[in-house]
Amino acid sequence: ALQGAIGLSGRYRSEDGSPEVTTELVLEDARIGSHRLHFDRAQIRLQHGALLLDLALRDATATEAVTVTGQVPLDSREPLDVRVLSSGDGLRFLTGFTDDRLAWVSGDARLRLILSGSLAAPEANGFLVLKDGGFDLEKQEIRDFNTSVVFDFNRLQVESLQARIGENGRIEGLGALGLLADSQESDPLSFAVRKARLNLPIAKVGITADLTVTGALVRPRLGGT
């Protein structure tokens, strides 16, 4: 979870009877897990009934930032137009949501995401590509992590996912999953895990399994053998 405080500083003016507010977001000791965060850019403007965003958020240990630009209407029925971009190690702070059980070691992650529709019914289009990813999970090495994911309005499509787990383990995945609502997919998201070993506090556990994920990204249902 996000820890720390978020502050605002800015100015207000009225032009032709329409209020305009320009603010700068300020992070105070903000972190996700052990990842300290700061803004390279942090401007939000309230103009003509919409929030205009120009943000660049960076992990203190990362060389790249995540940028968020565009327009968020105050009326949930009005059009939404937001772009989220990142490259390199800009997404490494996301591992903090695992309470640092998962640690980013290496990799090049390219994210291009366009949020459209409305706040009441948002849609996402774009892609996420991770090349040569390296992670540590509970003292277990995950290396050669490569994946390509396409966001297609209200669903995501994993076109490919491969990684090496430890010395002999492998994981492969592909298929589709709904984003915010259940999506009935002819090719649901599935993973094949082979000869993986996890170093748990009380034992080393070997895993070979075929897993299927249905439902939605925000409410996944896991099944398999």
Rosetta blueprint (number, residue, H / E / L):
1 A L
2 L E
3 Q E
4 G E
5 A E
6 I E
7 G E
8 L E
9 S E
10 G E
11 R E
12 Y E
13 R E
14 S E
15 E E
16 D L
17 G L
18 S E
19 P E
20 E E
21 V E
22 T E
23 T E
24 E E
25 L E
26 V E
27 L E
28 E E
29 D E
30 A E
31 R E
32 I E
33 G L
34 S L
35 H E
36 R E
37 L E
38 H E
39 F E
40 D E
41 R E
42 A E
43 Q E
44 I E
45 R E
46 L E
47 Q E
48 H L
49 G L
50 A E
51 L E
52 L E
53 L E
54 D E
55 L E
56 A E
57 L E
58 R E
59 D E
60 A L
61 T L
62 A L
63 T L
64 E L
65 A L
66 V E
67 T E
68 V E
69 T E
70 G E
71 Q E
72 V E
73 P E
74 L L
75 D L
76 S L
77 R L
78 E L
79 P L
80 L L
81 D E
82 V E
83 R E
84 V E
85 L E
86 S E
87 S L
88 G L
89 D L
90 G L
91 L L
92 R H
93 F H
94 L H
95 T H
96 G H
97 F H
98 T H
99 D L
100 D L
101 R L
102 L E
103 A E
104 W E
105 V E
106 S E
107 G E
108 D E
109 A E
110 R E
111 L E
112 R E
113 L E
114 I E
115 L E
116 S E
117 G E
118 S L
119 L L
120 A L
121 A L
122 P E
123 E E
124 A E
125 N E
126 G E
127 F E
128 L E
129 V E
130 L E
131 K E
132 D E
133 G E
134 G E
135 F E
136 D E
137 L E
138 E L
139 K L
140 Q E
141 E E
142 I E
143 R E
144 D E
145 F E
146 N E
147 T E
148 S E
149 V E
150 V E
151 F E
152 D E
153 F E
154 N L
155 R E
156 L E
157 Q E
158 V E
159 E E
160 S E
161 L E
162 Q E
163 A E
164 R E
165 I E
166 G L
167 E L
168 N L
169 G E
170 R E
171 I E
172 E E
173 G E
174 L E
175 G E
176 A E
177 L E
178 G E
179 L L
180 L L
181 A L
182 D L
183 S L
184 Q L
185 E L
186 S L
187 D L
188 P E
189 L E
190 S E
191 F E
192 A E
193 V E
194 R E
195 K E
196 A E
197 R E
198 L E
199 N E
200 L L
201 P L
202 I L
203 A L
204 K E
205 V E
206 G E
207 I E
208 T E
209 A E
210 D E
211 L E
212 T E
213 V E
214 T E
215 G E
216 A E
217 L L
218 V L
219 R E
220 P E
221 R E
222 L E
223 G E
224 G E
225 T L
